Amino acid sequence: MQWFEAVRDRVVPATGDVALAAPRLGLVLGVALLLVAVEPLWRVVRLAVTLVHELGHAVVGVLVGRQFTGFALRGDMSGHAVTRGRPRGPGRIASAWAGYPMPALLGALMVWAAERGWAAPLVTAGLAILVFALVRVRSALTALVMVVAVGGSVALWWWRDDALQAQVLVGLGVVLVVGAWRHLQAVVRDRSRGSDPAVLATLTPLPRGAWNLSYVVVCALATWVVAAEVLATLRLR
């Protein structure tokens, strides 16, 4: 049963205080904001935001009973996920809505979990989702991004270091929240019929503006959670 003990040791929450010290937290935040503020870096990093967006469609689709058949990330940093099921109804609406708020929701969860010693269970869950999605990639770029994501997650999970996991989750969480705002800015300006809010407008009586507003509310709440966690850590340390 050594394998069971090895897995258990990498899944259970950390014991003791694992919250980042103020200087290290400041460094992590600085690097995260640099990644989303410097345009050449953002062009690469936004692939992570797009990946979470597309897997948000997929995971929520599966949870509401739809079949996840594949997804792809494109060279222009956009993406597409395909779920099969009823063409209309609550499940279709939920899966179509889930993309844009998912980076903000996951980012806030990462920061919240990291500050409470729950980084290891969250890394485990994320790795399981990535492995589940790996066999459903539909392009070379998607495969490359997924291999990097799975490889990094496996290393972070197997060679468990509670402090390092907390740093990575806080940094990535901030990137996802800020990235969600940048993606939201783009979709608000998008007037095409294929955007998520446009699709939702065809599925429901609500206009695309109402769906965009729902994204704003979720991103604002996620930002508030992250800001509250960061400020509480800085005050205590």
Phi, psi and omega per residue, in radians:
M1 nan 0.298 -3.137
Q2 -1.075 -0.623 3.138
W3 -1.108 -0.657 3.133
F4 -1.125 -0.744 3.129
E5 -1.152 -0.644 3.120
A6 -1.124 -0.752 3.116
V7 -1.171 -0.774 -3.129
R8 -1.027 -0.738 -3.123
D9 -1.103 -0.385 -3.113
R10 -1.729 -0.003 -3.102
V11 -1.944 -0.606 -3.032
V12 -1.173 2.618 3.100
P13 -1.074 2.755 3.116
A14 -1.253 2.655 3.048
T15 -1.821 2.564 -3.139
G16 1.489 -3.033 -3.082
D17 -1.489 2.049 -3.140
V18 -2.068 0.082 3.138
A19 -1.069 2.507 -3.097
L20 -1.201 2.440 3.014
A21 -1.185 2.681 -3.041
A22 -0.964 -0.796 3.137
P23 -1.080 -0.751 -3.137
R24 -1.202 -0.662 3.081
L25 -1.075 -0.745 3.108
G26 -1.072 -0.683 3.114
L27 -1.150 -0.774 3.134
V28 -1.074 -0.767 3.131
L29 -1.121 -0.711 3.132
G30 -1.074 -0.786 3.119
V31 -1.120 -0.749 -3.131
A32 -1.078 -0.788 -3.138
L33 -1.195 -0.568 3.078
L34 -1.112 -0.692 -3.115
L35 -1.119 -0.568 -3.113
V36 -1.661 -0.232 -3.090
A37 -1.665 -0.550 -3.131
V38 -1.521 2.048 -2.955
E39 -1.008 -0.799 3.107
P40 -1.044 -0.668 3.096
L41 -1.210 -0.692 -3.123
W42 -1.092 -0.624 -3.136
R43 -1.055 -0.512 3.086
V44 -1.497 -0.830 -3.056
V45 -1.130 -0.555 -3.093
R46 -1.116 -0.299 3.032
L47 -1.043 -0.616 3.096
A48 -1.154 -0.677 3.117
V49 -1.166 -0.746 3.113
T50 -1.125 -0.683 3.109
L51 -1.047 -0.812 3.120
V52 -1.110 -0.677 3.099
H53 -0.991 -0.901 -3.078
E54 -1.198 -0.686 3.094
L55 -1.212 -0.424 3.007
G56 -1.085 -0.807 3.046
H57 -0.979 -0.813 -3.027
A58 -1.175 -0.868 -3.066
V59 -1.134 -0.795 3.112
V60 -1.128 -0.671 3.091
G61 -1.027 -0.782 3.110
V62 -1.115 -0.723 -3.123
L63 -1.103 -0.509 -3.141
V64 -1.689 0.195 3.016
G65 1.677 0.180 3.100
R66 -1.576 2.849 3.142
Q67 -1.772 2.144 3.119
F68 -1.517 2.037 -3.044
T69 -1.878 -0.358 3.124
G70 2.942 2.888 3.090
F71 -2.700 2.798 -3.118
A72 -2.561 2.501 2.972
L73 -1.830 2.425 -3.062
R74 -1.834 2.885 -3.128
G75 -1.097 -0.445 3.104
D76 -1.504 0.199 3.087
M77 1.330 0.140 3.011
S78 -1.535 -3.113 -3.130
G79 -2.774 3.087 -3.127
H80 -2.715 2.279 3.063
A81 -2.099 2.482 -3.094
V82 -2.050 2.149 2.977
T83 -2.147 2.494 -3.119
R84 -1.933 2.495 -3.137
G85 2.897 -2.755 3.121
R86 -1.070 2.365 -3.088
P87 -1.216 -0.307 3.124
R88 -2.409 3.024 3.118
G89 1.934 3.044 -3.058
P90 -1.023 -0.691 -3.134
G91 -1.112 -0.741 3.108
R92 -1.126 -0.704 3.138
I93 -1.149 -0.780 -3.119
A94 -1.083 -0.786 -3.115
S95 -1.196 -0.624 3.120
A96 -1.221 -0.592 -3.104
W97 -1.314 -0.513 -2.878
A98 -1.179 -0.334 -3.013
G99 -1.088 -1.032 -3.024
Y100 -1.171 -0.658 3.133
P101 -1.376 -0.270 -3.016
M102 -1.090 -0.743 3.091
P103 -1.028 -0.704 3.127
A104 -1.167 -0.767 -3.139
L105 -1.109 -0.809 -3.138
L106 -1.162 -0.690 3.120
G107 -1.058 -0.789 3.113
A108 -1.112 -0.700 3.111
L109 -1.101 -0.702 3.130
M110 -1.055 -0.842 -3.122
V111 -1.126 -0.793 3.141
W112 -1.056 -0.792 -3.100
A113 -1.198 -0.710 -3.110
A114 -1.086 -0.661 -3.107
E115 -1.303 -0.144 -3.107
R116 -2.072 0.179 3.097
G117 1.452 0.214 -3.106
W118 -1.773 0.404 3.141
A119 -1.127 -0.760 -3.078
A120 -1.054 -0.844 3.083
P121 -1.067 -0.623 -3.129
L122 -1.238 -0.692 3.065
V123 -1.072 -0.701 3.121
T124 -1.093 -0.808 3.132
A125 -1.111 -0.737 3.122
G126 -1.102 -0.715 3.119
L127 -1.111 -0.703 3.121
A128 -1.086 -0.727 3.123
I129 -1.145 -0.714 3.134
L130 -1.113 -0.742 3.116
V131 -1.130 -0.714 3.092
F132 -1.035 -0.679 -3.085
A133 -1.477 -0.308 -3.019
L134 -1.029 -0.661 -3.081
V135 -1.390 0.019 -3.099
R136 -1.980 0.268 3.106
V137 -1.234 2.591 -3.065
R138 -2.265 0.368 3.062
S139 -2.794 2.791 -3.131
A140 -1.133 -0.718 3.124
L141 -1.078 -0.748 3.118
T142 -1.066 -0.744 3.124
A143 -1.076 -0.736 3.138
L144 -1.092 -0.841 -3.138
V145 -1.077 -0.723 -3.123
M146 -1.179 -0.690 3.117
V147 -1.092 -0.749 3.098
V148 -1.101 -0.785 -3.118
A149 -1.124 -0.783 3.141
V150 -1.164 -0.754 3.137
G151 -1.065 -0.790 3.108
G152 -1.115 -0.696 -3.137
S153 -1.188 -0.691 3.109
V154 -1.087 -0.783 3.133
A155 -1.092 -0.765 -3.138
L156 -1.126 -0.601 -3.109
W157 -1.371 -0.819 -3.015
W158 -1.269 -0.846 3.102
W159 -1.597 1.142 -2.996
R160 -1.059 2.235 3.011
D161 -2.395 1.935 -3.014
D162 -1.022 -0.704 -3.136
A163 -1.163 -0.759 -3.141
L164 -1.147 -0.749 3.111
Q165 -1.041 -0.727 3.125
A166 -1.105 -0.750 3.134
Q167 -1.095 -0.800 -3.115
V168 -1.110 -0.765 -3.106
L169 -1.179 -0.693 3.108
V170 -1.138 -0.820 3.141
G171 -1.088 -0.831 3.134
L172 -1.159 -0.626 3.111
G173 -1.076 -0.754 3.099
V174 -1.128 -0.729 3.100
V175 -1.033 -0.750 -3.114
L176 -1.174 -0.709 -3.133
V177 -1.165 -0.840 3.121
V178 -1.145 -0.695 3.092
G179 -1.095 -0.609 3.092
A180 -1.072 -0.696 3.094
W181 -1.131 -0.695 3.141
R182 -1.167 -0.714 3.078
H183 -1.146 -0.679 -3.141
L184 -1.130 -0.692 3.084
Q185 -1.013 -0.689 -3.135
A186 -1.213 -0.722 -3.073
V187 -1.279 -0.517 3.090
V188 -1.102 -0.582 3.131
R189 -1.449 -0.241 -3.068
D190 -1.384 2.093 -3.141
R191 -1.837 0.186 -3.107
S192 -1.272 2.812 -3.131
R193 -1.401 -0.209 -3.080
G194 -1.654 -0.049 -3.141
S195 -1.223 2.759 -3.117
D196 -1.008 -0.828 3.128
P197 -1.130 -0.534 3.090
A198 -1.195 -0.719 3.083
V199 -1.097 -0.752 3.128
L200 -1.110 -0.582 3.108
A201 -1.158 -0.520 3.097
T202 -1.403 -0.382 -3.113
L203 -1.562 -0.303 -3.042
T204 -2.391 2.945 3.063
P205 -1.299 -0.183 -3.060
L206 -1.423 2.448 3.105
P207 -1.291 2.904 -3.116
R208 -1.088 -0.506 3.118
G209 -1.070 -0.634 3.124
A210 -1.167 -0.667 3.118
W211 -1.222 -0.679 3.062
N212 -1.064 -0.677 3.104
L213 -1.108 -0.654 3.112
S214 -1.111 -0.645 3.080
Y215 -1.128 -0.728 3.133
V216 -1.054 -0.749 -3.124
V217 -1.087 -0.805 -3.134
V218 -1.113 -0.787 3.132
C219 -1.095 -0.664 3.116
A220 -1.138 -0.745 3.120
L221 -1.132 -0.735 3.122
A222 -1.114 -0.702 3.109
T223 -1.111 -0.699 3.114
W224 -1.088 -0.741 3.117
V225 -1.065 -0.828 -3.125
V226 -1.110 -0.799 -3.141
A227 -1.086 -0.728 3.133
A228 -1.103 -0.733 3.127
E229 -1.127 -0.783 -3.121
V230 -1.119 -0.815 -3.128
L231 -1.125 -0.676 3.121
A232 -1.121 -0.699 3.117
T233 -1.140 -0.752 -3.128
L234 -1.143 -0.632 3.135
R235 -1.222 -0.691 -3.080
L236 -1.343 -0.344 -3.030
R237 -2.187 nan nan
